[in-house]
Amino acid sequence: MKLVTTRTTFDDQCTLGELTVDGVFECFTLEPMTRAPDADKVFGKTAIPYGTYAVSVTYSNRMGKNLPLLADVPNFEGVRIHPGNFPADTEGCLLVGETEGHDEVLSSRTAFDHLFTQIQAALDRGEEVTITYQQAMQQVETVTSDIAPNGA
């Protein structure tokens, strides 16, 4: 199973995006603000570095239940996917929601439960589950002019 988080909105509070499962839109995402692609992750303050990470499901002592865990995030451990709505709800993890607003994702428990069920089922089938973090491709607009050369 391939999860892809495409970051779409950046500000000084958080990073919003969209998550797909095997190429199909699944939910919206929220994580801390993004740093330069080559910068290290800062605990609780910055987003997961761009790249692809293996996903497993393990017990989270902090949350008291099984949650998806990202492996080998450079210079950081314990990065998870879990419910939450606002930047204050994440210390560097990925929050998911059915809808998004300004610096928020909503209906996060519903979105998380649906995503978690898919991840757990894939792992139970022996599939590898990965998540890739990428930035949205910016569309380049070509502007054509109706003015003829030399004003002719």
C-alpha atoms as a printed R data frame, in Angstrom:
    type eleno elety resid chain resno       x      y       z
1   ATOM     1    CA   MET     A     1   0.000  0.000   0.000
2   ATOM     2    CA   LYS     A     2   1.336  3.392  -0.969
3   ATOM     3    CA   LEU     A     3   0.288  6.464   0.991
4   ATOM     4    CA   VAL     A     4   1.247  9.855  -0.421
5   ATOM     5    CA   THR     A     5   0.966 13.125   1.465
6   ATOM     6    CA   THR     A     6   1.046 16.086  -0.883
7   ATOM     7    CA   ARG     A     7   1.675 19.347   0.942
8   ATOM     8    CA   THR     A     8  -0.436 22.144  -0.496
9   ATOM     9    CA   THR     A     9  -0.658 25.028   1.997
10  ATOM    10    CA   PHE     A    10   2.195 26.462   4.048
11  ATOM    11    CA   ASP     A    11   2.150 29.102   6.787
12  ATOM    12    CA   ASP     A    12   3.858 29.889  10.079
13  ATOM    13    CA   GLN     A    13   1.407 27.707  12.051
14  ATOM    14    CA   CYS     A    14   1.203 24.496  10.071
15  ATOM    15    CA   THR     A    15   1.338 22.670   6.766
16  ATOM    16    CA   LEU     A    16  -1.885 21.400   5.174
17  ATOM    17    CA   GLY     A    17  -2.107 18.751   2.501
18  ATOM    18    CA   GLU     A    18  -3.926 15.816   0.991
19  ATOM    19    CA   LEU     A    19  -3.326 12.116   1.498
20  ATOM    20    CA   THR     A    20  -3.930  9.465  -1.142
21  ATOM    21    CA   VAL     A    21  -4.020  5.690  -0.755
22  ATOM    22    CA   ASP     A    22  -2.780  3.890  -3.855
23  ATOM    23    CA   GLY     A    23  -3.482  7.023  -5.898
24  ATOM    24    CA   VAL     A    24  -7.021  7.660  -4.596
25  ATOM    25    CA   PHE     A    25  -7.820 10.685  -2.404
26  ATOM    26    CA   GLU     A    26  -8.374  9.595   1.198
27  ATOM    27    CA   CYS     A    27  -8.309 12.651   3.472
28  ATOM    28    CA   PHE     A    28  -6.753 15.999   4.332
29  ATOM    29    CA   THR     A    29  -3.636 16.337   6.477
30  ATOM    30    CA   LEU     A    30  -2.148 18.759   8.980
31  ATOM    31    CA   GLU     A    31   1.387 18.778  10.339
32  ATOM    32    CA   PRO     A    32   3.755 21.373  11.793
33  ATOM    33    CA   MET     A    33   5.278 24.009   9.537
34  ATOM    34    CA   THR     A    34   7.661 22.835   6.841
35  ATOM    35    CA   ARG     A    35  11.366 23.607   6.833
36  ATOM    36    CA   ALA     A    36  13.740 23.669   3.886
37  ATOM    37    CA   PRO     A    37  13.991 20.224   2.202
38  ATOM    38    CA   ASP     A    38  17.544 19.659   3.487
39  ATOM    39    CA   ALA     A    39  16.901 20.929   7.038
40  ATOM    40    CA   ASP     A    40  16.633 18.596  10.010
41  ATOM    41    CA   LYS     A    41  13.312 17.965  11.741
42  ATOM    42    CA   VAL     A    42  12.954 19.866  15.006
43  ATOM    43    CA   PHE     A    43  11.012 18.016  17.711
44  ATOM    44    CA   GLY     A    44   7.423 19.213  17.901
45  ATOM    45    CA   LYS     A    45   7.972 22.211  15.650
46  ATOM    46    CA   THR     A    46   8.612 21.084  12.101
47  ATOM    47    CA   ALA     A    47   7.115 18.739   9.549
48  ATOM    48    CA   ILE     A    48   8.444 15.351   8.586
49  ATOM    49    CA   PRO     A    49  11.248 15.677   5.997
50  ATOM    50    CA   TYR     A    50  10.321 15.004   2.375
51  ATOM    51    CA   GLY     A    51  10.891 11.360   1.468
52  ATOM    52    CA   THR     A    52   9.410  7.883   1.732
53  ATOM    53    CA   TYR     A    53   9.076  5.984   5.005
54  ATOM    54    CA   ALA     A    54   7.957  2.479   5.940
55  ATOM    55    CA   VAL     A    55   4.803  2.368   8.067
56  ATOM    56    CA   SER     A    56   4.100 -0.173  10.795
57  ATOM    57    CA   VAL     A    57   1.451 -0.316  13.510
58  ATOM    58    CA   THR     A    58   2.661 -0.357  17.111
59  ATOM    59    CA   TYR     A    59   1.302  0.480  20.515
60  ATOM    60    CA   SER     A    60   1.665  4.144  21.492
61  ATOM    61    CA   ASN     A    61   2.185  4.552  25.241
62  ATOM    62    CA   ARG     A    62   1.333  8.226  24.932
63  ATOM    63    CA   MET     A    63  -1.989  7.697  23.107
64  ATOM    64    CA   GLY     A    64  -2.809  4.364  24.765
65  ATOM    65    CA   LYS     A    65  -3.603  2.453  21.570
66  ATOM    66    CA   ASN     A    66  -2.168  1.061  18.361
67  ATOM    67    CA   LEU     A    67  -1.225  3.736  15.821
68  ATOM    68    CA   PRO     A    68   0.715  3.867  12.551
69  ATOM    69    CA   LEU     A    69   4.423  4.580  13.133
70  ATOM    70    CA   LEU     A    70   6.836  5.950  10.508
71  ATOM    71    CA   ALA     A    71  10.257  4.283  10.414
72  ATOM    72    CA   ASP     A    72  13.628  5.958  10.010
73  ATOM    73    CA   VAL     A    73  12.577  9.613  10.041
74  ATOM    74    CA   PRO     A    74  15.956 11.405  10.077
75  ATOM    75    CA   ASN     A    75  16.958 12.576  13.560
76  ATOM    76    CA   PHE     A    76  13.585 11.733  15.111
77  ATOM    77    CA   GLU     A    77  11.644  8.790  16.556
78  ATOM    78    CA   GLY     A    78   7.995  8.254  17.370
79  ATOM    79    CA   VAL     A    79   6.453  9.977  14.336
80  ATOM    80    CA   ARG     A    80   2.900  8.705  14.023
81  ATOM    81    CA   ILE     A    81  -0.369  9.231  12.156
82  ATOM    82    CA   HIS     A    82  -3.219 10.040  14.548
83  ATOM    83    CA   PRO     A    83  -6.413 12.056  15.044
84  ATOM    84    CA   GLY     A    84  -6.257 15.763  15.869
85  ATOM    85    CA   ASN     A    85  -7.606 19.028  14.550
86  ATOM    86    CA   PHE     A    86  -5.195 21.909  15.172
87  ATOM    87    CA   PRO     A    87  -1.460 22.667  15.130
88  ATOM    88    CA   ALA     A    88  -1.435 22.348  18.937
89  ATOM    89    CA   ASP     A    89  -2.566 18.701  18.545
90  ATOM    90    CA   THR     A    90   0.625 17.608  16.803
91  ATOM    91    CA   GLU     A    91   4.186 17.546  18.051
92  ATOM    92    CA   GLY     A    92   5.529 16.572  14.664
93  ATOM    93    CA   CYS     A    93   3.100 13.821  13.706
94  ATOM    94    CA   LEU     A    94   0.624 13.723  10.826
95  ATOM    95    CA   LEU     A    95  -3.003 14.548  11.646
96  ATOM    96    CA   VAL     A    96  -5.777 13.500   9.256
97  ATOM    97    CA   GLY     A    97  -9.301 14.862   8.727
98  ATOM    98    CA   GLU     A    98 -12.274 14.578   6.399
99  ATOM    99    CA   THR     A    99 -12.394 18.347   5.820
100 ATOM   100    CA   GLU     A   100  -9.948 21.209   6.143
101 ATOM   101    CA   GLY     A   101 -10.171 24.826   7.157
102 ATOM   102    CA   HIS     A   102  -7.733 27.587   8.001
103 ATOM   103    CA   ASP     A   103  -4.992 25.830  10.017
104 ATOM   104    CA   GLU     A   104  -7.268 22.899  10.875
105 ATOM   105    CA   VAL     A   105  -8.548 19.508   9.781
106 ATOM   106    CA   LEU     A   106 -11.962 18.356  10.988
107 ATOM   107    CA   SER     A   107 -13.728 15.024  11.524
108 ATOM   108    CA   SER     A   108 -10.318 13.621  12.302
109 ATOM   109    CA   ARG     A   109 -11.456 10.535  14.210
110 ATOM   110    CA   THR     A   110 -13.633  9.416  11.310
111 ATOM   111    CA   ALA     A   111 -10.833 10.013   8.800
112 ATOM   112    CA   PHE     A   112  -8.284  8.291  11.034
113 ATOM   113    CA   ASP     A   113 -10.466  5.242  11.686
114 ATOM   114    CA   HIS     A   114 -11.035  4.708   7.961
115 ATOM   115    CA   LEU     A   115  -7.336  5.135   7.127
116 ATOM   116    CA   PHE     A   116  -6.186  2.971  10.043
117 ATOM   117    CA   THR     A   117  -8.491  0.136   8.984
118 ATOM   118    CA   GLN     A   118  -6.920  0.159   5.508
119 ATOM   119    CA   ILE     A   119  -3.347  0.271   6.844
120 ATOM   120    CA   GLN     A   120  -3.967 -2.562   9.318
121 ATOM   121    CA   ALA     A   121  -5.661 -4.714   6.658
122 ATOM   122    CA   ALA     A   122  -2.748 -4.223   4.253
123 ATOM   123    CA   LEU     A   123  -0.231 -5.163   6.934
124 ATOM   124    CA   ASP     A   124  -2.336 -8.200   7.904
125 ATOM   125    CA   ARG     A   125  -2.169 -9.322   4.240
126 ATOM   126    CA   GLY     A   126   1.627 -9.066   4.391
127 ATOM   127    CA   GLU     A   127   1.793 -5.949   2.203
128 ATOM   128    CA   GLU     A   128   4.469 -3.323   2.667
129 ATOM   129    CA   VAL     A   129   2.976  0.030   3.629
130 ATOM   130    CA   THR     A   130   4.902  3.215   2.833
131 ATOM   131    CA   ILE     A   131   4.179  6.912   3.071
132 ATOM   132    CA   THR     A   132   5.776  9.517   0.817
133 ATOM   133    CA   TYR     A   133   5.859 13.222   1.650
134 ATOM   134    CA   GLN     A   134   5.969 15.536  -1.352
135 ATOM   135    CA   GLN     A   135   5.165 19.119  -2.250
136 ATOM   136    CA   ALA     A   136   2.389 19.894  -4.716
137 ATOM   137    CA   MET     A   137   3.686 20.600  -8.196
138 ATOM   138    CA   GLN     A   138   3.194 24.247  -8.978
139 ATOM   139    CA   GLN     A   139   1.465 24.843 -12.255
140 ATOM   140    CA   VAL     A   140   3.253 27.210 -14.570
141 ATOM   141    CA   GLU     A   141   0.897 29.423 -16.497
142 ATOM   142    CA   THR     A   142   1.810 30.552 -19.968
143 ATOM   143    CA   VAL     A   143   0.528 34.002 -20.805
144 ATOM   144    CA   THR     A   144   0.044 34.824 -24.436
145 ATOM   145    CA   SER     A   145  -0.361 38.312 -25.717
146 ATOM   146    CA   ASP     A   146  -2.880 39.520 -28.234
147 ATOM   147    CA   ILE     A   147  -0.534 42.309 -29.263
148 ATOM   148    CA   ALA     A   148   1.153 41.717 -32.580
149 ATOM   149    CA   PRO     A   149   4.924 42.238 -32.772
150 ATOM   150    CA   ASN     A   150   5.984 45.849 -33.310
151 ATOM   151    CA   GLY     A   151   2.408 46.997 -32.740
152 ATOM   152    CA   ALA     A   152   1.374 45.809 -36.223
